[in-house]
Amino acid sequence: MSEINGSAAAAQQAAPAQKPRRPKPKSMLMLGEQSAALLENARQAKARGEMVGWSTSIFPQEIAESLGLNILYPENYSAGIAARKQADPYLQMSEGPLNYNNDLCSYAKINLAYAEALHEDGNFAMPDFLCVTNNICNQVTKWFENLSKRLSIPLFMIDTCYNAEDYVTESRVKYIRAEIDQYIKDLCAYTGKTWDEAKFQEVMEVSAVNKDLWIKANELLMAKPSPMNGFDLFNYMSCMVCNRGKRSTTEILTQLCAEIEEHKKNGTSTYPVEEKYRVFWDGIACWPWLGHNLRVLKQYGINMVASGYVKAWALDYETNDLDGMARAYSYCPANNNNMSTFIRRRAEALKQFQCDGMIYHVNRSCKVMDCQQIEAQRQIEEMTGVPYTTFDGDQSDYRNYSEAQYETRIQGLVEVMEAKRTEKEAKENG
């Protein structure tokens, strides 16, 4: 025994000292407090006998926020479970005893298992009602309908209609606005809450401020080199997914913008190595493998400075205009718009952020987004001359990813980006 202990001690002494972790910025500490408060407030509300709701991510949050209701977001919680590498028991239960198909969205599989049998931890309060809109996909509709049936609770739905044109038609605006008006009445009737127009205006104003701050935080990465590692912004998404109408989000994003601007002023960056290439990330983050994604990119000095997430949370409307709010919830989510809008937004971003390449996450879970990618890749490269690569993955199912494939694809992209850079420099030098 002493020999074993001695060997272990010697190995420990021989091991290189670990590099100290960079202290978390104040904005990240504030974000952690906000996330913990969201869950705790819902737990306490549930203990008091108050109603708690579950909602899809881009649902008109202004209504429930105005009524003082506690709303939780299963997509965000599933992403967190996946990022902590805790998804396996949920996926196994969902595909095993619960008999859900492997092809379902992995966010849904994790949440359905949690709701059915794995919620004993009490961390994510169970719902008394559900809110769903189909502006991100139609699978969320079936997912939440299933929850409604299994849990015997009501489902409030807003149908946003797919935009075949590059804008939201007035007939669709009227249709969605009528649904919002009815939702307000129905939610008040079900929860016993009284509608307060002044509070609603206040929440819309806070949401608009947070939208501007979110855009600003993202657009500060246009600076070259970027004052921030783009992957860091993935961590701040919960502000906009779960707390878009809260003043705490205003405080967090104000602090975040100040931190980024300070880096820009000082010529520093949260990106830990020299920025040699700048890329656009298309698709949802590959949460279970985010660390590997970043390590490989750092190996080549690739900074992800832009992604398709920005417009999804930048719901732009006048605070006294419910028609405008209806239009925004239909138009902002990428999956609710046609391919020309999808392509235009990305081509514009490639130019604005001076990107050298694009990385497409072919996400097994998000088939609506994936179905557009192949043609979008072709057209965007033709329009911009910016090369791209793809890799297979999943937003929360760790089994659908290959480290080797990702590494090979990124290596190939670097070779093409370097060749294009050399060619461009040769032309500029005559």
C-alpha positions in Angstrom: 0.0 0.0 0.0 2.8 2.4 0.9 4.5 1.7 -2.4 1.3 2.6 -4.3 0.9 5.8 -2.3 4.5 6.7 -2.9 4.1 6.2 -6.6 1.0 8.3 -6.6 2.7 11.1 -4.7 5.7 11.0 -7.1 3.3 11.2 -10.1 1.5 14.1 -8.5 4.8 15.9 -8.0 5.9 15.2 -11.6 2.6 16.5 -13.1 2.9 20.0 -14.6 1.2 22.7 -12.6 -2.2 23.6 -14.1 -2.5 27.0 -15.6 -4.7 29.1 -13.3 -8.1 29.8 -14.6 -9.0 33.3 -15.8 -11.2 35.0 -13.2 -14.8 35.2 -14.2 -15.8 38.8 -15.3 -18.4 40.6 -13.2 -21.0 40.2 -15.9 -20.7 36.4 -15.8 -21.0 36.4 -12.0 -24.2 38.5 -12.4 -25.5 36.1 -15.0 -25.0 33.2 -12.7 -26.9 35.0 -10.0 -29.7 35.7 -12.4 -29.9 32.1 -13.6 -30.0 30.8 -10.0 -32.7 33.3 -9.1 -34.9 32.2 -12.0 -35.0 28.6 -10.8 -35.3 29.5 -7.1 -38.1 32.0 -7.7 -40.1 29.4 -9.6 -39.5 26.8 -6.8 -40.6 29.3 -4.1 -43.7 30.3 -6.2 -44.6 26.6 -6.5 -44.2 26.1 -2.8 -46.6 29.0 -2.2 -49.1 27.4 -4.4 -48.7 29.9 -7.2 -48.7 28.8 -10.9 -45.5 28.3 -12.9 -45.4 28.0 -16.6 -43.0 26.4 -19.2 -42.5 28.2 -22.5 -40.7 27.8 -25.8 -37.8 30.2 -26.3 -39.1 32.9 -28.6 -42.7 33.2 -27.2 -44.1 36.6 -26.4 -42.6 36.8 -22.9 -43.9 40.3 -22.3 -47.3 39.0 -21.3 -46.4 36.6 -18.5 -43.7 39.0 -17.3 -46.3 41.8 -17.0 -48.5 39.5 -15.0 -45.7 38.6 -12.6 -45.8 34.9 -13.5 -42.8 32.6 -13.2 -41.8 31.1 -16.5 -39.2 28.5 -17.1 -37.7 27.5 -20.5 -37.1 23.8 -21.1 -34.9 24.4 -24.2 -32.5 26.4 -22.1 -32.5 23.9 -19.2 -31.9 21.0 -21.6 -28.9 22.9 -23.1 -27.5 23.4 -19.6 -27.9 19.7 -18.8 -26.1 18.8 -22.1 -23.3 21.4 -21.5 -22.6 19.8 -18.1 -22.5 16.4 -19.8 -25.4 15.1 -17.8 -27.8 14.3 -20.7 -27.2 10.5 -20.9 -29.8 9.3 -18.3 -32.4 11.5 -19.8 -31.7 10.3 -23.4 -31.6 6.7 -22.3 -34.9 7.0 -20.4 -36.6 8.8 -23.3 -35.5 6.3 -25.9 -35.9 3.3 -23.6 -38.8 3.1 -21.1 -40.7 6.1 -22.6 -40.3 4.8 -26.1 -39.6 8.1 -27.9 -37.8 7.9 -31.2 -34.1 8.7 -31.5 -34.9 11.2 -34.3 -36.7 13.5 -32.0 -35.2 16.8 -31.0 -32.7 16.1 -28.1 -34.0 19.1 -26.2 -37.4 17.5 -26.3 -36.1 14.1 -25.3 -34.3 15.5 -22.3 -37.3 17.5 -21.2 -39.8 14.8 -21.7 -37.8 12.4 -19.6 -37.4 15.0 -16.9 -41.1 15.7 -16.9 -42.0 12.1 -16.8 -39.8 10.5 -14.2 -36.5 12.4 -13.5 -37.8 15.6 -11.9 -37.5 14.4 -8.3 -34.5 16.7 -7.8 -37.0 19.6 -7.8 -34.5 22.0 -9.5 -36.8 22.8 -12.4 -40.3 23.4 -11.1 -43.0 21.5 -12.8 -45.5 23.5 -14.8 -49.2 24.4 -14.3 -49.5 25.6 -17.9 -47.5 25.7 -21.2 -46.8 28.4 -23.8 -45.7 27.5 -27.3 -45.2 29.2 -30.6 -44.1 27.5 -33.8 -41.8 30.2 -35.0 -38.7 28.0 -34.4 -40.1 24.7 -35.6 -43.3 22.6 -35.5 -41.7 19.9 -33.4 -42.0 22.1 -30.3 -45.7 22.1 -30.9 -45.9 18.3 -30.7 -43.5 18.3 -27.8 -45.6 20.7 -25.8 -48.9 19.1 -26.8 -47.5 15.8 -25.5 -46.5 17.5 -22.2 -50.0 19.0 -22.0 -51.6 15.6 -22.4 -49.2 13.7 -20.1 -49.4 16.4 -17.3 -53.1 17.2 -17.8 -52.4 21.0 -18.0 -53.5 23.6 -20.5 -51.5 24.7 -23.5 -51.5 28.3 -24.8 -50.4 28.5 -28.4 -49.6 31.3 -30.8 -49.3 30.2 -34.5 -46.9 32.6 -36.3 -47.2 31.4 -39.9 -44.2 30.7 -42.1 -43.0 33.7 -44.1 -42.8 32.7 -47.7 -42.0 36.3 -48.6 -39.1 38.4 -47.3 -41.5 40.2 -44.9 -44.5 39.5 -42.8 -47.7 40.2 -44.7 -50.4 42.4 -43.1 -52.9 39.6 -43.0 -50.4 37.5 -40.9 -49.8 40.5 -38.6 -53.5 40.8 -38.0 -53.8 37.0 -37.4 -50.9 36.9 -34.9 -52.1 40.1 -33.2 -55.5 38.6 -32.6 -53.9 35.5 -31.1 -51.8 37.7 -28.7 -55.0 39.6 -27.6 -56.8 36.3 -27.0 -53.8 34.9 -25.1 -53.8 37.9 -22.7 -57.4 37.3 -21.9 -57.0 33.5 -21.6 -53.9 33.6 -19.4 -55.5 36.2 -17.1 -58.6 34.1 -16.8 -56.6 30.9 -16.0 -54.2 32.3 -13.5 -56.5 34.8 -11.9 -54.2 37.7 -12.6 -55.3 41.2 -13.5 -54.0 42.9 -16.6 -52.0 46.1 -16.0 -51.4 48.1 -19.2 -48.8 50.3 -17.5 -46.8 47.3 -16.4 -47.0 45.9 -19.9 -45.6 49.1 -21.4 -42.8 49.0 -18.9 -41.9 45.4 -19.7 -41.9 46.2 -23.5 -39.6 49.2 -22.8 -37.2 47.0 -20.8 -37.3 44.3 -23.5 -36.5 46.9 -26.2 -33.5 48.2 -24.2 -32.2 44.7 -23.7 -32.6 44.0 -27.4 -30.4 47.1 -28.2 -27.8 46.0 -25.6 -27.7 42.4 -27.0 -27.2 43.8 -30.5 -24.5 46.1 -29.2 -22.6 43.3 -27.4 -22.6 41.2 -30.5 -21.6 44.1 -32.9 -18.7 45.1 -30.7 -17.1 41.9 -32.0 -16.8 43.6 -35.4 -13.6 45.2 -34.2 -10.5 43.5 -35.7 -9.0 41.8 -33.8 -12.1 41.0 -31.8 -12.1 42.2 -28.1 -13.9 39.0 -27.2 -14.0 35.3 -27.8 -17.3 34.8 -29.7 -17.9 31.5 -27.8 -18.3 33.6 -24.6 -21.5 35.1 -26.0 -23.1 31.7 -26.1 -23.1 31.8 -22.3 -25.0 35.1 -22.2 -27.9 33.8 -24.3 -29.9 32.8 -21.2 -30.4 36.5 -20.5 -32.3 36.9 -23.7 -34.0 33.4 -23.8 -35.3 33.5 -20.2 -35.1 37.0 -18.9 -35.5 39.4 -21.8 -38.1 41.6 -20.0 -36.2 41.9 -16.7 -34.1 44.8 -15.5 -31.5 42.4 -14.3 -30.7 41.6 -17.9 -30.2 45.3 -18.6 -27.7 45.4 -15.8 -25.9 42.3 -17.0 -25.7 43.4 -20.6 -24.7 46.9 -19.7 -21.8 45.4 -17.7 -20.9 43.0 -20.5 -20.8 45.8 -23.1 -18.6 47.9 -20.7 -16.2 45.0 -20.3 -16.0 44.4 -24.1 -15.4 48.1 -24.7 -12.7 48.2 -22.1 -10.9 45.3 -23.9 -11.3 47.2 -27.2 -9.9 50.4 -25.6 -6.9 48.5 -24.1 -6.2 46.4 -27.2 -6.9 43.2 -25.2 -9.3 40.4 -25.7 -10.9 37.4 -23.9 -9.8 35.4 -26.9 -6.8 33.7 -25.4 -4.5 33.4 -28.5 -3.6 35.5 -31.5 -6.6 35.9 -33.8 -5.5 34.7 -37.2 -8.9 33.9 -38.8 -12.5 35.1 -38.1 -15.5 32.9 -38.7 -19.3 32.9 -38.7 -20.9 30.0 -36.8 -24.2 28.8 -38.3 -26.5 26.8 -36.2 -27.1 26.1 -32.5 -24.1 25.6 -30.3 -22.9 22.0 -29.9 -23.3 22.2 -26.1 -21.9 18.8 -25.1 -18.7 19.4 -27.1 -18.4 23.2 -26.8 -15.0 22.8 -25.1 -13.6 20.6 -27.8 -15.0 23.0 -30.5 -13.2 25.9 -28.9 -9.9 24.1 -28.3 -9.6 23.0 -31.9 -10.4 26.5 -33.2 -7.8 28.0 -30.8 -5.2 25.6 -32.1 -5.5 27.5 -35.5 -6.1 31.0 -34.1 -9.8 30.9 -35.3 -12.2 33.2 -33.4 -15.9 32.8 -33.9 -17.0 36.4 -34.1 -20.5 36.1 -35.4 -23.4 33.6 -35.3 -27.0 33.3 -36.4 -28.3 33.8 -32.9 -28.2 37.6 -32.9 -31.4 38.2 -35.0 -33.3 35.6 -33.2 -33.3 37.6 -29.9 -33.3 41.0 -31.5 -37.1 41.4 -31.4 -37.5 45.0 -32.8 -40.8 46.8 -32.3 -42.2 50.0 -30.9 -43.2 49.6 -27.3 -46.8 50.9 -27.9 -47.3 48.9 -31.0 -48.8 45.4 -30.6 -49.0 44.9 -34.3 -45.2 45.5 -34.4 -44.7 43.0 -31.6 -46.7 40.4 -33.6 -44.6 41.1 -36.7 -41.3 40.8 -34.7 -42.2 37.4 -33.3 -42.9 36.1 -36.7 -39.9 37.6 -38.5 -36.9 37.4 -36.1 -36.5 33.6 -35.8 -34.5 32.3 -38.8 -36.5 29.1 -39.1 -39.7 31.0 -39.7 -38.3 32.8 -42.8 -37.6 31.7 -46.3 -34.2 30.9 -47.6 -33.5 34.2 -49.3 -33.9 36.0 -45.9 -31.7 33.3 -44.3 -29.0 33.8 -46.9 -29.2 37.6 -47.0 -28.7 37.9 -43.2 -25.7 35.7 -43.2 -24.1 37.3 -46.3 -24.4 40.7 -44.6 -22.9 39.4 -41.4 -19.9 37.9 -43.2 -19.1 41.3 -44.6 -19.8 43.3 -41.4 -17.7 41.0 -39.2 -14.9 40.6 -41.9 -15.1 36.8 -41.7 -12.6 34.6 -43.4 -14.8 31.5 -43.2 -18.1 29.9 -42.1 -18.7 26.8 -40.0 -22.0 25.1 -40.4 -23.1 22.8 -37.5 -25.2 20.2 -39.2 -27.4 19.6 -36.1 -29.2 16.3 -36.1 -31.8 17.7 -33.7 -32.7 20.8 -35.8 -33.8 19.4 -39.1 -35.7 22.6 -40.1 -32.4 24.6 -40.0 -30.4 21.8 -41.6 -32.7 21.4 -44.6 -31.7 24.9 -45.7 -28.0 24.6 -45.1 -26.8 22.8 -48.2 -28.3 25.2 -50.7 -27.5 28.2 -48.4 -23.8 27.1 -48.3 -23.6 27.1 -52.1 -25.3 30.5 -52.6 -23.5 32.3 -49.7 -20.1 31.2 -50.9 -21.0 32.2 -54.5 -22.2 35.6 -53.3 -19.3 36.4 -50.9 -16.4 34.2 -51.9 -16.1 33.1 -48.2 -15.3 29.4 -47.8 -17.1 27.1 -45.4 -17.0 23.7 -43.8 -19.6 21.6 -42.1 -19.5 19.1 -39.2 -22.1 16.7 -37.9 -23.3 17.2 -34.3 -26.2 17.8 -32.1 -27.3 20.6 -29.7 -27.5 18.2 -26.7 -27.1 14.6 -27.8 -23.4 13.8 -27.3 -23.6 10.6 -29.4 -24.0 12.5 -32.7 -20.6 14.0 -32.8 -17.1 12.9 -33.9 -14.1 14.7 -32.6 -12.0 13.3 -35.4 -14.4 14.6 -38.1 -14.6 18.0 -36.5 -10.8 18.3 -36.3 -10.4 17.2 -39.9 -13.0 19.6 -41.2 -11.5 22.6 -39.4 -8.0 21.7 -40.7 -9.4 21.7 -44.2 -11.1 25.0 -43.7 -7.9 26.5 -42.5 -6.1 25.3 -45.6 -8.7 26.9 -47.9 -8.8 30.2 -45.9 -5.0 30.4 -46.0 -4.9 29.8 -49.7 -7.5 32.5 -50.3 -5.6 34.9 -48.2 -2.4 34.2 -50.0 -4.2 34.7 -53.4 -5.7 38.0 -52.2 -2.3 39.3 -51.0 -0.7 38.3 -54.3 -3.3 40.3 -56.3 -3.0 43.3 -54.0 0.8 43.3 -54.4 0.5 43.2 -58.2 
